[in-house]
């Protein structure tokens, strides 16, 4: 696996979840009291972030997904894709995405290997080039096939990579959610300076996430869960939108078929399988 990806292929000419600490004022006693309260919120925020990350989601999963790209005054562009994910015993996570249609993107694949230590590696397969190429790890903000998802959004993010703080409660639809703020521990480990997530206390799924890039007060993207359900006992996002709040461009992901705990083989998450989709055909849901 060699060479950088030609990023102009991915970046649209127009332009995957989770938290920090608060502090207070005035007299020494009030500072101490408020500081203790802020530390408690940070501690509770870190606990919630860990619970969200540890939420049961199966040893592995395979799904058929429809990606719809929409923007103002233009017809939607619809893409079919397969998604395979497996979690290792040591905490590593492997993900393979394969596009099945339309013809101009069919066969394109992305392999992501996230280590238990937080290290992430990605490789892309482009059928026209018939080569597997490594994705530059510094290209966190590169758009994945002109969607609103950055390459960073497709990586597994450990809770320890952020500082987390509870901000209170707020409703998303008819669900009263815990509002969780997350800020990178190291500025260089994310394209985002801040995330705010609305966590459903029952499913532990984020029903809304606001992403902040350059401006910590003004979100640049927003993810909304349209539908979630229990599949084989696991809470699952079935329909979601991720929108660019500046351009109005939106990416919608709708899950069709889905199967958990199929004992997907390790060989599926290799560069060989990435370049040869025949290796996955019998494993498709």
ChimeraX commands (.cxc) that place a marker at each C-alpha (Angstrom):
marker #1 position 0.00,0.00,0.00 radius 0.5
marker #1 position 1.84,3.02,-1.28 radius 0.5
marker #1 position 1.57,6.67,-2.17 radius 0.5
marker #1 position -0.83,9.42,-1.11 radius 0.5
marker #1 position -4.38,9.55,-2.43 radius 0.5
marker #1 position -5.05,12.19,-5.12 radius 0.5
marker #1 position -7.20,14.35,-2.85 radius 0.5
marker #1 position -8.78,16.39,-5.60 radius 0.5
marker #1 position -10.69,13.22,-6.41 radius 0.5
marker #1 position -12.41,13.35,-3.02 radius 0.5
marker #1 position -12.71,17.04,-2.12 radius 0.5
marker #1 position -15.91,18.68,-3.27 radius 0.5
marker #1 position -15.43,21.95,-5.07 radius 0.5
marker #1 position -18.25,23.23,-2.81 radius 0.5
marker #1 position -16.31,22.62,0.05 radius 0.5
marker #1 position -17.25,9.38,12.30 radius 0.5
marker #1 position -19.10,11.48,18.05 radius 0.5
marker #1 position -18.34,13.36,21.30 radius 0.5
marker #1 position -16.96,16.69,24.71 radius 0.5
marker #1 position -14.89,19.77,28.14 radius 0.5
marker #1 position -14.65,21.54,31.61 radius 0.5
marker #1 position -16.23,24.74,32.97 radius 0.5
marker #1 position -15.01,27.07,35.68 radius 0.5
marker #1 position -16.16,30.07,37.64 radius 0.5
marker #1 position -15.60,33.48,39.30 radius 0.5
marker #1 position -15.44,36.02,42.13 radius 0.5
marker #1 position -14.32,35.10,45.72 radius 0.5
marker #1 position -11.92,32.34,46.71 radius 0.5
marker #1 position -14.65,30.37,48.45 radius 0.5
marker #1 position -17.02,30.73,45.51 radius 0.5
marker #1 position -14.22,29.76,43.16 radius 0.5
marker #1 position -13.53,26.66,45.19 radius 0.5
marker #1 position -17.21,25.74,45.27 radius 0.5
marker #1 position -17.71,26.40,41.57 radius 0.5
marker #1 position -14.45,24.68,40.72 radius 0.5
marker #1 position -15.62,21.57,42.57 radius 0.5
marker #1 position -18.93,21.70,40.74 radius 0.5
marker #1 position -17.14,22.09,37.40 radius 0.5
marker #1 position -14.89,19.12,38.19 radius 0.5
marker #1 position -17.96,17.05,39.03 radius 0.5
marker #1 position -19.55,17.97,35.68 radius 0.5
marker #1 position -16.34,17.06,33.87 radius 0.5
marker #1 position -16.17,13.75,35.72 radius 0.5
marker #1 position -19.82,12.99,34.93 radius 0.5
marker #1 position -19.21,14.02,31.32 radius 0.5
marker #1 position -16.27,11.64,31.00 radius 0.5
marker #1 position -18.36,8.83,32.49 radius 0.5
marker #1 position -21.19,9.46,30.04 radius 0.5
marker #1 position -18.78,9.61,27.10 radius 0.5
marker #1 position -17.34,6.24,28.15 radius 0.5
marker #1 position -20.82,4.73,28.52 radius 0.5
marker #1 position -21.72,5.92,25.01 radius 0.5
marker #1 position -18.52,4.41,23.62 radius 0.5
marker #1 position -19.06,1.12,25.50 radius 0.5
marker #1 position -22.69,0.84,24.37 radius 0.5
marker #1 position -23.32,-2.74,23.18 radius 0.5
marker #1 position -23.21,-2.84,19.38 radius 0.5
marker #1 position -22.31,-6.44,18.63 radius 0.5
marker #1 position -19.06,-8.22,17.91 radius 0.5
marker #1 position -19.55,-7.33,14.26 radius 0.5
marker #1 position -22.15,-5.97,11.86 radius 0.5
marker #1 position -22.84,-5.96,8.14 radius 0.5
marker #1 position -25.37,-3.68,6.47 radius 0.5
marker #1 position -26.72,-2.39,3.18 radius 0.5
marker #1 position -26.83,1.41,3.22 radius 0.5
marker #1 position -28.16,4.05,0.84 radius 0.5
marker #1 position -26.28,7.36,0.71 radius 0.5
marker #1 position -28.21,10.33,-0.70 radius 0.5
marker #1 position -26.43,13.62,-1.43 radius 0.5
marker #1 position -28.64,16.69,-1.79 radius 0.5
marker #1 position -28.08,20.37,-2.39 radius 0.5
marker #1 position -30.31,23.27,-3.31 radius 0.5
marker #1 position -31.80,23.33,-6.81 radius 0.5
marker #1 position -30.20,20.03,-7.80 radius 0.5
marker #1 position -31.61,16.49,-7.94 radius 0.5
marker #1 position -30.26,14.12,-5.25 radius 0.5
marker #1 position -27.38,11.82,-6.06 radius 0.5
marker #1 position -27.99,8.32,-4.70 radius 0.5
marker #1 position -25.30,5.75,-3.96 radius 0.5
marker #1 position -25.52,2.20,-2.71 radius 0.5
marker #1 position -22.94,0.89,-0.28 radius 0.5
marker #1 position -22.09,-2.02,1.98 radius 0.5
marker #1 position -20.64,-1.55,5.42 radius 0.5
marker #1 position -18.82,-4.21,7.44 radius 0.5
marker #1 position -17.53,-3.59,10.97 radius 0.5
marker #1 position -15.85,-5.81,13.56 radius 0.5
marker #1 position -14.58,-5.14,17.07 radius 0.5
marker #1 position -11.54,-7.09,18.25 radius 0.5
marker #1 position -11.06,-8.49,21.74 radius 0.5
marker #1 position -8.27,-6.02,22.42 radius 0.5
marker #1 position -10.42,-2.99,21.62 radius 0.5
marker #1 position -9.40,-2.47,17.99 radius 0.5
marker #1 position -12.14,-1.71,15.43 radius 0.5
marker #1 position -12.06,-2.61,11.73 radius 0.5
marker #1 position -14.42,-1.15,9.12 radius 0.5
marker #1 position -14.81,-1.83,5.40 radius 0.5
marker #1 position -17.03,0.35,3.19 radius 0.5
marker #1 position -17.79,-0.75,-0.39 radius 0.5
marker #1 position -19.81,1.21,-2.95 radius 0.5
marker #1 position -22.06,-0.93,-5.15 radius 0.5
marker #1 position -23.61,1.74,-7.41 radius 0.5
marker #1 position -23.82,3.87,-9.51 radius 0.5
marker #1 position -21.29,2.77,-12.11 radius 0.5
marker #1 position -18.94,5.73,-11.69 radius 0.5
marker #1 position -18.19,4.78,-8.08 radius 0.5
marker #1 position -18.96,1.04,-8.07 radius 0.5
marker #1 position -16.23,-1.03,-6.41 radius 0.5
marker #1 position -14.62,1.90,-4.60 radius 0.5
marker #1 position -13.73,0.85,-1.07 radius 0.5
marker #1 position -12.40,2.29,2.18 radius 0.5
marker #1 position -10.69,0.20,4.86 radius 0.5
marker #1 position -10.25,1.73,8.32 radius 0.5
marker #1 position -8.24,0.04,11.08 radius 0.5
marker #1 position -8.53,1.76,14.46 radius 0.5
marker #1 position -6.17,0.51,17.16 radius 0.5
marker #1 position -6.99,0.25,20.85 radius 0.5
marker #1 position -4.33,2.91,21.47 radius 0.5
marker #1 position -6.22,5.48,19.37 radius 0.5
marker #1 position -4.04,5.13,16.28 radius 0.5
marker #1 position -6.01,5.06,13.02 radius 0.5
marker #1 position -5.01,3.91,9.54 radius 0.5
marker #1 position -7.07,4.11,6.36 radius 0.5
marker #1 position -6.68,2.80,2.82 radius 0.5
marker #1 position -8.73,3.52,-0.28 radius 0.5
marker #1 position -9.26,1.35,-3.35 radius 0.5
marker #1 position -10.06,3.08,-6.64 radius 0.5
marker #1 position -11.15,0.61,-9.37 radius 0.5
marker #1 position -10.02,2.92,-12.18 radius 0.5
marker #1 position -6.49,2.83,-10.80 radius 0.5
marker #1 position -6.70,-0.81,-9.64 radius 0.5
marker #1 position -4.56,0.10,-6.68 radius 0.5
marker #1 position -4.86,0.32,-2.91 radius 0.5
marker #1 position -3.51,3.57,-1.54 radius 0.5
marker #1 position -3.01,4.77,1.98 radius 0.5
marker #1 position -5.01,7.77,3.17 radius 0.5
marker #1 position -2.79,10.48,4.62 radius 0.5
marker #1 position -3.48,10.49,8.38 radius 0.5
marker #1 position -3.17,14.29,8.40 radius 0.5
marker #1 position -6.04,14.61,5.97 radius 0.5
marker #1 position -8.70,14.47,8.69 radius 0.5
marker #1 position -10.90,17.09,7.04 radius 0.5
marker #1 position -10.89,15.60,3.54 radius 0.5
marker #1 position -14.39,14.90,2.29 radius 0.5
marker #1 position -15.16,11.24,1.65 radius 0.5
marker #1 position -16.38,10.85,-1.96 radius 0.5
marker #1 position -17.79,14.39,-1.97 radius 0.5
marker #1 position -20.15,13.68,0.93 radius 0.5
marker #1 position -20.45,15.72,4.13 radius 0.5
marker #1 position -18.48,13.05,6.00 radius 0.5
marker #1 position -14.83,13.73,6.59 radius 0.5
marker #1 position -12.37,10.86,6.77 radius 0.5
marker #1 position -12.14,11.62,10.49 radius 0.5
marker #1 position -15.88,10.99,10.87 radius 0.5
marker #1 position -15.36,7.43,9.64 radius 0.5
marker #1 position -12.76,6.65,12.30 radius 0.5
marker #1 position -13.31,5.21,15.75 radius 0.5
marker #1 position -12.68,7.99,18.29 radius 0.5
marker #1 position -11.68,6.98,21.82 radius 0.5
marker #1 position -13.22,9.00,24.71 radius 0.5
marker #1 position -9.74,9.64,26.11 radius 0.5
marker #1 position -8.95,11.81,23.08 radius 0.5
marker #1 position -11.34,14.51,24.33 radius 0.5
marker #1 position -12.25,16.41,27.47 radius 0.5
marker #1 position -15.94,16.05,28.27 radius 0.5
marker #1 position -18.42,18.20,30.16 radius 0.5
marker #1 position -22.13,17.86,30.85 radius 0.5
marker #1 position -24.03,20.99,29.80 radius 0.5
marker #1 position -27.49,20.05,31.09 radius 0.5
marker #1 position -30.55,18.53,29.47 radius 0.5
marker #1 position -32.47,19.43,26.33 radius 0.5
marker #1 position -35.12,17.76,24.22 radius 0.5
marker #1 position -34.56,16.38,20.75 radius 0.5
marker #1 position -38.04,15.69,19.44 radius 0.5
marker #1 position -39.83,13.96,22.31 radius 0.5
marker #1 position -36.65,12.66,23.99 radius 0.5
marker #1 position -35.02,14.52,26.87 radius 0.5
marker #1 position -31.30,14.15,26.22 radius 0.5
marker #1 position -28.10,14.73,28.18 radius 0.5
marker #1 position -26.11,17.46,26.42 radius 0.5
marker #1 position -22.42,16.58,26.29 radius 0.5
marker #1 position -19.60,18.86,25.18 radius 0.5
marker #1 position -16.32,17.37,23.90 radius 0.5
marker #1 position -13.09,19.23,23.16 radius 0.5
marker #1 position -9.89,17.58,21.86 radius 0.5
marker #1 position -7.19,17.04,24.46 radius 0.5
marker #1 position -4.68,17.90,21.74 radius 0.5
marker #1 position -5.69,20.48,19.15 radius 0.5
marker #1 position -4.02,18.54,16.34 radius 0.5
marker #1 position -5.90,15.29,16.87 radius 0.5
marker #1 position -9.13,16.50,15.26 radius 0.5
marker #1 position -10.37,18.82,12.55 radius 0.5
marker #1 position -13.03,19.91,15.06 radius 0.5
marker #1 position -12.36,22.32,17.90 radius 0.5
marker #1 position -15.53,21.23,19.68 radius 0.5
marker #1 position -18.47,18.84,19.49 radius 0.5
marker #1 position -21.77,19.01,21.31 radius 0.5
marker #1 position -23.84,15.80,21.47 radius 0.5
marker #1 position -27.43,15.21,22.59 radius 0.5
marker #1 position -27.42,11.72,24.15 radius 0.5
marker #1 position -30.57,9.62,24.49 radius 0.5
marker #1 position -30.30,8.16,28.03 radius 0.5
marker #1 position -32.20,5.01,27.02 radius 0.5
marker #1 position -30.30,3.96,23.90 radius 0.5
marker #1 position -27.08,5.90,24.65 radius 0.5
marker #1 position -27.15,7.00,21.01 radius 0.5
marker #1 position -26.42,10.64,20.12 radius 0.5
marker #1 position -29.62,11.91,18.51 radius 0.5
marker #1 position -27.93,15.14,17.45 radius 0.5
marker #1 position -24.30,16.23,17.14 radius 0.5
marker #1 position -23.13,19.75,16.35 radius 0.5
marker #1 position -19.62,19.94,14.91 radius 0.5
marker #1 position -17.53,23.10,15.33 radius 0.5
marker #1 position -14.47,23.63,13.14 radius 0.5
marker #1 position -12.87,27.09,13.16 radius 0.5
marker #1 position -15.45,28.87,15.31 radius 0.5
marker #1 position -16.12,27.27,18.72 radius 0.5
marker #1 position -19.43,29.16,18.97 radius 0.5
marker #1 position -20.83,28.48,15.49 radius 0.5
marker #1 position -21.32,24.86,14.33 radius 0.5
marker #1 position -20.32,24.02,10.78 radius 0.5
marker #1 position -22.13,20.68,10.50 radius 0.5
marker #1 position -25.05,18.99,12.24 radius 0.5
marker #1 position -25.94,15.32,12.45 radius 0.5
marker #1 position -29.56,14.40,13.19 radius 0.5
marker #1 position -30.92,10.91,13.81 radius 0.5
marker #1 position -34.20,10.51,11.95 radius 0.5
marker #1 position -34.92,6.96,13.11 radius 0.5
marker #1 position -33.34,4.49,15.52 radius 0.5
marker #1 position -34.49,1.03,16.53 radius 0.5
marker #1 position -33.42,-2.13,18.32 radius 0.5
marker #1 position -32.07,-4.74,15.91 radius 0.5
marker #1 position -31.17,-8.13,17.41 radius 0.5
marker #1 position -31.24,-6.37,20.80 radius 0.5
marker #1 position -28.81,-3.58,19.80 radius 0.5
marker #1 position -29.85,0.05,19.50 radius 0.5
marker #1 position -29.07,1.11,15.94 radius 0.5
marker #1 position -29.27,4.32,13.90 radius 0.5
marker #1 position -31.40,3.41,10.88 radius 0.5
marker #1 position -31.75,6.82,9.23 radius 0.5
marker #1 position -29.66,9.97,9.74 radius 0.5
marker #1 position -28.70,13.22,8.05 radius 0.5
marker #1 position -25.42,15.13,8.19 radius 0.5
marker #1 position -25.71,18.67,6.90 radius 0.5
marker #1 position -23.28,21.45,6.07 radius 0.5
marker #1 position -24.85,24.45,7.81 radius 0.5
marker #1 position -23.07,26.89,5.53 radius 0.5
marker #1 position -23.81,25.50,2.08 radius 0.5
marker #1 position -26.99,23.58,2.85 radius 0.5
marker #1 position -25.48,20.42,1.33 radius 0.5
marker #1 position -26.70,17.27,3.07 radius 0.5
marker #1 position -25.78,13.59,3.24 radius 0.5
marker #1 position -28.44,11.11,4.28 radius 0.5
marker #1 position -27.63,7.52,5.28 radius 0.5
marker #1 position -30.48,5.00,5.37 radius 0.5
marker #1 position -29.89,1.44,6.54 radius 0.5
marker #1 position -31.69,-1.34,4.68 radius 0.5
marker #1 position -30.61,-4.87,5.53 radius 0.5
marker #1 position -28.57,-5.29,8.72 radius 0.5
marker #1 position -27.16,-8.31,10.54 radius 0.5
marker #1 position -25.14,-8.46,13.74 radius 0.5
marker #1 position -22.79,-11.09,15.18 radius 0.5
marker #1 position -21.99,-13.11,12.07 radius 0.5
marker #1 position -18.38,-13.84,13.05 radius 0.5
marker #1 position -16.93,-11.90,10.13 radius 0.5
marker #1 position -13.42,-13.20,9.33 radius 0.5
marker #1 position -10.31,-11.10,9.94 radius 0.5
marker #1 position -9.37,-11.65,6.29 radius 0.5
marker #1 position -12.24,-9.34,5.29 radius 0.5
marker #1 position -10.41,-6.37,6.80 radius 0.5
marker #1 position -7.23,-6.55,4.75 radius 0.5
marker #1 position -5.80,-4.77,1.73 radius 0.5
marker #1 position -6.31,-7.93,-0.29 radius 0.5
marker #1 position -10.07,-7.95,0.43 radius 0.5
marker #1 position -10.22,-4.20,-0.17 radius 0.5
marker #1 position -8.90,-4.72,-3.70 radius 0.5
marker #1 position -10.98,-7.85,-4.40 radius 0.5
marker #1 position -14.67,-7.49,-3.61 radius 0.5
marker #1 position -15.25,-11.14,-4.45 radius 0.5
marker #1 position -13.92,-11.94,-0.96 radius 0.5
marker #1 position -16.91,-10.21,0.64 radius 0.5
marker #1 position -19.77,-11.35,-1.60 radius 0.5
marker #1 position -20.73,-14.36,0.50 radius 0.5
marker #1 position -20.70,-12.16,3.60 radius 0.5
marker #1 position -23.11,-9.54,2.31 radius 0.5
marker #1 position -26.33,-9.28,4.38 radius 0.5
marker link #1:1,2 radius 0.2
marker link #1:2,3 radius 0.2
marker link #1:3,4 radius 0.2
marker link #1:4,5 radius 0.2
marker link #1:5,6 radius 0.2
marker link #1:6,7 radius 0.2
marker link #1:7,8 radius 0.2
marker link #1:8,9 radius 0.2
marker link #1:9,10 radius 0.2
marker link #1:10,11 radius 0.2
marker link #1:11,12 radius 0.2
marker link #1:12,13 radius 0.2
marker link #1:13,14 radius 0.2
marker link #1:14,15 radius 0.2
marker link #1:17,18 radius 0.2
marker link #1:18,19 radius 0.2
marker link #1:20,21 radius 0.2
marker link #1:21,22 radius 0.2
marker link #1:22,23 radius 0.2
marker link #1:23,24 radius 0.2
marker link #1:24,25 radius 0.2
marker link #1:25,26 radius 0.2
marker link #1:26,27 radius 0.2
marker link #1:27,28 radius 0.2
marker link #1:28,29 radius 0.2
marker link #1:29,30 radius 0.2
marker link #1:30,31 radius 0.2
marker link #1:31,32 radius 0.2
marker link #1:32,33 radius 0.2
marker link #1:33,34 radius 0.2
marker link #1:34,35 radius 0.2
marker link #1:35,36 radius 0.2
marker link #1:36,37 radius 0.2
marker link #1:37,38 radius 0.2
marker link #1:38,39 radius 0.2
marker link #1:39,40 radius 0.2
marker link #1:40,41 radius 0.2
marker link #1:41,42 radius 0.2
marker link #1:42,43 radius 0.2
marker link #1:43,44 radius 0.2
marker link #1:44,45 radius 0.2
marker link #1:45,46 radius 0.2
marker link #1:46,47 radius 0.2
marker link #1:47,48 radius 0.2
marker link #1:48,49 radius 0.2
marker link #1:49,50 radius 0.2
marker link #1:50,51 radius 0.2
marker link #1:51,52 radius 0.2
marker link #1:52,53 radius 0.2
marker link #1:53,54 radius 0.2
marker link #1:54,55 radius 0.2
marker link #1:55,56 radius 0.2
marker link #1:56,57 radius 0.2
marker link #1:57,58 radius 0.2
marker link #1:58,59 radius 0.2
marker link #1:59,60 radius 0.2
marker link #1:60,61 radius 0.2
marker link #1:61,62 radius 0.2
marker link #1:62,63 radius 0.2
marker link #1:63,64 radius 0.2
marker link #1:64,65 radius 0.2
marker link #1:65,66 radius 0.2
marker link #1:66,67 radius 0.2
marker link #1:67,68 radius 0.2
marker link #1:68,69 radius 0.2
marker link #1:69,70 radius 0.2
marker link #1:70,71 radius 0.2
marker link #1:71,72 radius 0.2
marker link #1:72,73 radius 0.2
marker link #1:73,74 radius 0.2
marker link #1:74,75 radius 0.2
marker link #1:75,76 radius 0.2
marker link #1:76,77 radius 0.2
marker link #1:77,78 radius 0.2
marker link #1:78,79 radius 0.2
marker link #1:79,80 radius 0.2
marker link #1:80,81 radius 0.2
marker link #1:81,82 radius 0.2
marker link #1:82,83 radius 0.2
marker link #1:83,84 radius 0.2
marker link #1:84,85 radius 0.2
marker link #1:85,86 radius 0.2
marker link #1:86,87 radius 0.2
marker link #1:87,88 radius 0.2
marker link #1:88,89 radius 0.2
marker link #1:89,90 radius 0.2
marker link #1:90,91 radius 0.2
marker link #1:91,92 radius 0.2
marker link #1:92,93 radius 0.2
marker link #1:93,94 radius 0.2
marker link #1:94,95 radius 0.2
marker link #1:95,96 radius 0.2
marker link #1:96,97 radius 0.2
marker link #1:97,98 radius 0.2
marker link #1:98,99 radius 0.2
marker link #1:99,100 radius 0.2
marker link #1:100,101 radius 0.2
marker link #1:101,102 radius 0.2
marker link #1:102,103 radius 0.2
marker link #1:103,104 radius 0.2
marker link #1:104,105 radius 0.2
marker link #1:105,106 radius 0.2
marker link #1:106,107 radius 0.2
marker link #1:107,108 radius 0.2
marker link #1:108,109 radius 0.2
marker link #1:109,110 radius 0.2
marker link #1:110,111 radius 0.2
marker link #1:111,112 radius 0.2
marker link #1:112,113 radius 0.2
marker link #1:113,114 radius 0.2
marker link #1:114,115 radius 0.2
marker link #1:115,116 radius 0.2
marker link #1:116,117 radius 0.2
marker link #1:117,118 radius 0.2
marker link #1:118,119 radius 0.2
marker link #1:119,120 radius 0.2
marker link #1:120,121 radius 0.2
marker link #1:121,122 radius 0.2
marker link #1:122,123 radius 0.2
marker link #1:123,124 radius 0.2
marker link #1:124,125 radius 0.2
marker link #1:125,126 radius 0.2
marker link #1:126,127 radius 0.2
marker link #1:127,128 radius 0.2
marker link #1:128,129 radius 0.2
marker link #1:129,130 radius 0.2
marker link #1:130,131 radius 0.2
marker link #1:131,132 radius 0.2
marker link #1:132,133 radius 0.2
marker link #1:133,134 radius 0.2
marker link #1:134,135 radius 0.2
marker link #1:135,136 radius 0.2
marker link #1:136,137 radius 0.2
marker link #1:137,138 radius 0.2
marker link #1:138,139 radius 0.2
marker link #1:139,140 radius 0.2
marker link #1:140,141 radius 0.2
marker link #1:141,142 radius 0.2
marker link #1:142,143 radius 0.2
marker link #1:143,144 radius 0.2
marker link #1:144,145 radius 0.2
marker link #1:145,146 radius 0.2
marker link #1:146,147 radius 0.2
marker link #1:147,148 radius 0.2
marker link #1:148,149 radius 0.2
marker link #1:149,150 radius 0.2
marker link #1:150,151 radius 0.2
marker link #1:151,152 radius 0.2
marker link #1:152,153 radius 0.2
marker link #1:153,154 radius 0.2
marker link #1:154,155 radius 0.2
marker link #1:155,156 radius 0.2
marker link #1:156,157 radius 0.2
marker link #1:157,158 radius 0.2
marker link #1:158,159 radius 0.2
marker link #1:159,160 radius 0.2
marker link #1:160,161 radius 0.2
marker link #1:161,162 radius 0.2
marker link #1:162,163 radius 0.2
marker link #1:163,164 radius 0.2
marker link #1:164,165 radius 0.2
marker link #1:165,166 radius 0.2
marker link #1:166,167 radius 0.2
marker link #1:167,168 radius 0.2
marker link #1:168,169 radius 0.2
marker link #1:169,170 radius 0.2
marker link #1:170,171 radius 0.2
marker link #1:171,172 radius 0.2
marker link #1:172,173 radius 0.2
marker link #1:173,174 radius 0.2
marker link #1:174,175 radius 0.2
marker link #1:175,176 radius 0.2
marker link #1:176,177 radius 0.2
marker link #1:177,178 radius 0.2
marker link #1:178,179 radius 0.2
marker link #1:179,180 radius 0.2
marker link #1:180,181 radius 0.2
marker link #1:181,182 radius 0.2
marker link #1:182,183 radius 0.2
marker link #1:183,184 radius 0.2
marker link #1:184,185 radius 0.2
marker link #1:185,186 radius 0.2
marker link #1:186,187 radius 0.2
marker link #1:187,188 radius 0.2
marker link #1:188,189 radius 0.2
marker link #1:189,190 radius 0.2
marker link #1:190,191 radius 0.2
marker link #1:191,192 radius 0.2
marker link #1:192,193 radius 0.2
marker link #1:193,194 radius 0.2
marker link #1:194,195 radius 0.2
marker link #1:195,196 radius 0.2
marker link #1:196,197 radius 0.2
marker link #1:197,198 radius 0.2
marker link #1:198,199 radius 0.2
marker link #1:199,200 radius 0.2
marker link #1:200,201 radius 0.2
marker link #1:201,202 radius 0.2
marker link #1:202,203 radius 0.2
marker link #1:203,204 radius 0.2
marker link #1:204,205 radius 0.2
marker link #1:205,206 radius 0.2
marker link #1:206,207 radius 0.2
marker link #1:207,208 radius 0.2
marker link #1:208,209 radius 0.2
marker link #1:209,210 radius 0.2
marker link #1:210,211 radius 0.2
marker link #1:211,212 radius 0.2
marker link #1:212,213 radius 0.2
marker link #1:213,214 radius 0.2
marker link #1:214,215 radius 0.2
marker link #1:215,216 radius 0.2
marker link #1:216,217 radius 0.2
marker link #1:217,218 radius 0.2
marker link #1:218,219 radius 0.2
marker link #1:219,220 radius 0.2
marker link #1:220,221 radius 0.2
marker link #1:221,222 radius 0.2
marker link #1:222,223 radius 0.2
marker link #1:223,224 radius 0.2
marker link #1:224,225 radius 0.2
marker link #1:225,226 radius 0.2
marker link #1:226,227 radius 0.2
marker link #1:227,228 radius 0.2
marker link #1:228,229 radius 0.2
marker link #1:229,230 radius 0.2
marker link #1:230,231 radius 0.2
marker link #1:231,232 radius 0.2
marker link #1:232,233 radius 0.2
marker link #1:233,234 radius 0.2
marker link #1:234,235 radius 0.2
marker link #1:235,236 radius 0.2
marker link #1:236,237 radius 0.2
marker link #1:237,238 radius 0.2
marker link #1:238,239 radius 0.2
marker link #1:239,240 radius 0.2
marker link #1:240,241 radius 0.2
marker link #1:241,242 radius 0.2
marker link #1:242,243 radius 0.2
marker link #1:243,244 radius 0.2
marker link #1:244,245 radius 0.2
marker link #1:245,246 radius 0.2
marker link #1:246,247 radius 0.2
marker link #1:247,248 radius 0.2
marker link #1:248,249 radius 0.2
marker link #1:249,250 radius 0.2
marker link #1:250,251 radius 0.2
marker link #1:251,252 radius 0.2
marker link #1:252,253 radius 0.2
marker link #1:253,254 radius 0.2
marker link #1:254,255 radius 0.2
marker link #1:255,256 radius 0.2
marker link #1:256,257 radius 0.2
marker link #1:257,258 radius 0.2
marker link #1:258,259 radius 0.2
marker link #1:259,260 radius 0.2
marker link #1:260,261 radius 0.2
marker link #1:261,262 radius 0.2
marker link #1:262,263 radius 0.2
marker link #1:263,264 radius 0.2
marker link #1:264,265 radius 0.2
marker link #1:265,266 radius 0.2
marker link #1:266,267 radius 0.2
marker link #1:267,268 radius 0.2
marker link #1:268,269 radius 0.2
marker link #1:269,270 radius 0.2
marker link #1:270,271 radius 0.2
marker link #1:271,272 radius 0.2
marker link #1:272,273 radius 0.2
marker link #1:273,274 radius 0.2
marker link #1:274,275 radius 0.2
marker link #1:275,276 radius 0.2
marker link #1:276,277 radius 0.2
marker link #1:277,278 radius 0.2
marker link #1:278,279 radius 0.2
marker link #1:279,280 radius 0.2
marker link #1:280,281 radius 0.2
marker link #1:281,282 radius 0.2
marker link #1:282,283 radius 0.2
marker link #1:283,284 radius 0.2
marker link #1:284,285 radius 0.2
view
